[in-house]
Amino acid sequence: MVLITTYRSEHFSGVETLWSEAFPNDAPWNAAATSLAEKLRFQPDLMLVALDGSRVVGSIMAGYEGHRGWISRIAVARSHRKQGIGQELIAEAESRLAALGCIKVNLQVVESNAPTVGFYERAGYRVEPRISMSKLLQPK
């Protein structure tokens, strides 16, 4: 049985290891050192980890800007997949978002990760016809 809890600094190396396993070809701006530092500045209670003892075996990052909620960085260690941990992480993130007044949660799936769509559908998410756009802001 795992414990879903709010991320704390002592979880950093575990999340970093988890993300390197789950997202091996990720962009540099998604690195744990960058992402976690920024997340802790905004709604740190929405950065969650799944712990098996003291080992980080899952993570999810959520946010709410007053209009929509978002979830991202959902990862579960290969050794712990197919045990419902991902669904537990989503449920806890959704519960925390709902407590803030959030009524709709969005997420994005990278096209190369399309096989995970079924995982999200089992959690109640549906594909919406949208065009996703982004812009990388360079530091000045």
C-alpha positions in Angstrom: 0.0 0.0 0.0 1.3 3.5 -0.9 0.8 6.8 0.8 -0.2 9.8 -1.4 1.1 13.0 0.3 2.3 16.5 -0.4 5.8 16.8 -1.9 8.5 17.8 0.6 12.2 18.7 -0.1 13.3 15.2 1.1 11.4 13.7 -1.9 13.5 15.6 -4.5 16.0 12.8 -5.4 13.2 10.3 -5.6 11.1 12.5 -7.9 14.2 13.2 -10.0 14.9 9.5 -10.4 11.3 8.8 -11.1 11.0 11.5 -13.8 14.2 10.3 -15.5 12.7 6.9 -15.8 9.2 8.0 -16.8 10.3 10.9 -19.1 13.7 9.9 -20.5 13.6 12.3 -23.5 12.1 15.2 -21.7 12.9 18.9 -22.5 15.4 20.6 -20.2 12.8 23.0 -18.9 10.9 20.0 -17.5 13.8 18.8 -15.4 13.0 18.2 -11.7 15.4 20.9 -10.5 13.6 23.5 -12.5 10.0 22.3 -12.4 9.9 21.5 -8.7 11.5 24.8 -7.7 8.9 26.7 -9.7 6.0 24.5 -8.5 6.9 25.2 -4.9 6.5 28.9 -5.5 2.8 28.4 -6.6 0.4 26.1 -4.9 2.9 23.7 -3.4 0.1 21.7 -1.9 -0.8 20.6 -5.4 2.6 18.8 -6.0 2.0 15.2 -4.8 4.0 12.1 -4.5 3.2 8.4 -3.9 5.4 6.8 -1.3 6.1 3.1 -0.8 7.8 3.4 2.6 10.2 6.2 2.0 10.6 5.5 -1.7 9.0 7.9 -4.2 7.1 5.6 -6.6 4.7 8.2 -8.2 4.1 11.9 -8.7 1.5 14.3 -10.0 1.6 18.1 -10.4 -1.6 20.1 -10.4 -2.5 23.7 -10.6 -5.5 26.0 -10.6 -5.6 29.5 -11.9 -9.2 30.3 -11.0 -10.8 29.2 -14.2 -9.4 25.7 -15.0 -7.4 23.1 -13.2 -4.5 21.3 -14.9 -2.7 18.1 -14.1 0.7 17.1 -15.4 3.9 15.2 -14.6 1.9 12.0 -13.7 4.5 9.3 -13.3 4.5 5.9 -11.6 7.7 3.8 -11.3 7.7 0.8 -13.6 8.0 -1.5 -10.6 4.7 -0.1 -9.2 2.5 0.2 -12.3 -0.8 -1.6 -12.7 -1.5 -1.2 -9.0 -3.9 1.8 -9.2 -1.3 4.3 -8.0 -1.8 6.6 -11.0 -5.5 6.6 -10.4 -5.0 7.4 -6.7 -2.7 10.3 -7.6 -5.3 11.7 -10.0 -8.1 11.3 -7.4 -6.2 13.1 -4.8 -5.2 15.9 -7.1 -8.8 16.3 -8.3 -10.0 16.4 -4.6 -7.6 19.2 -3.8 -8.5 21.1 -7.0 -12.2 20.7 -6.2 -11.6 22.1 -2.7 -10.3 25.2 -4.3 -13.5 25.6 -6.4 -12.2 24.1 -9.6 -15.0 22.6 -11.7 -13.0 21.4 -14.8 -9.6 19.8 -15.1 -7.5 19.7 -18.2 -4.5 17.7 -19.2 -2.4 17.3 -22.3 -0.8 14.1 -23.7 2.2 14.4 -25.8 1.5 12.7 -29.2 4.3 10.2 -28.7 2.7 9.1 -25.4 -0.7 8.4 -27.0 -0.9 4.9 -25.5 -1.6 6.5 -22.1 -4.9 8.0 -23.3 -6.7 4.8 -22.1 -5.3 5.4 -18.6 -6.8 8.9 -18.5 -10.1 7.7 -20.0 -10.4 5.2 -17.2 -10.0 8.1 -14.8 -13.0 9.9 -16.5 -11.1 12.2 -18.9 -12.3 12.6 -22.5 -10.5 13.8 -25.6 -11.7 17.2 -26.6 -11.2 18.8 -30.1 -8.5 21.4 -29.4 -5.3 22.7 -30.8 -2.6 23.0 -28.3 -0.2 25.8 -28.7 2.9 26.9 -26.7 5.6 29.5 -26.7 8.9 29.2 -24.9 9.7 32.4 -23.0 13.4 33.0 -22.9 14.8 34.6 -19.8 16.0 38.1 -20.3 
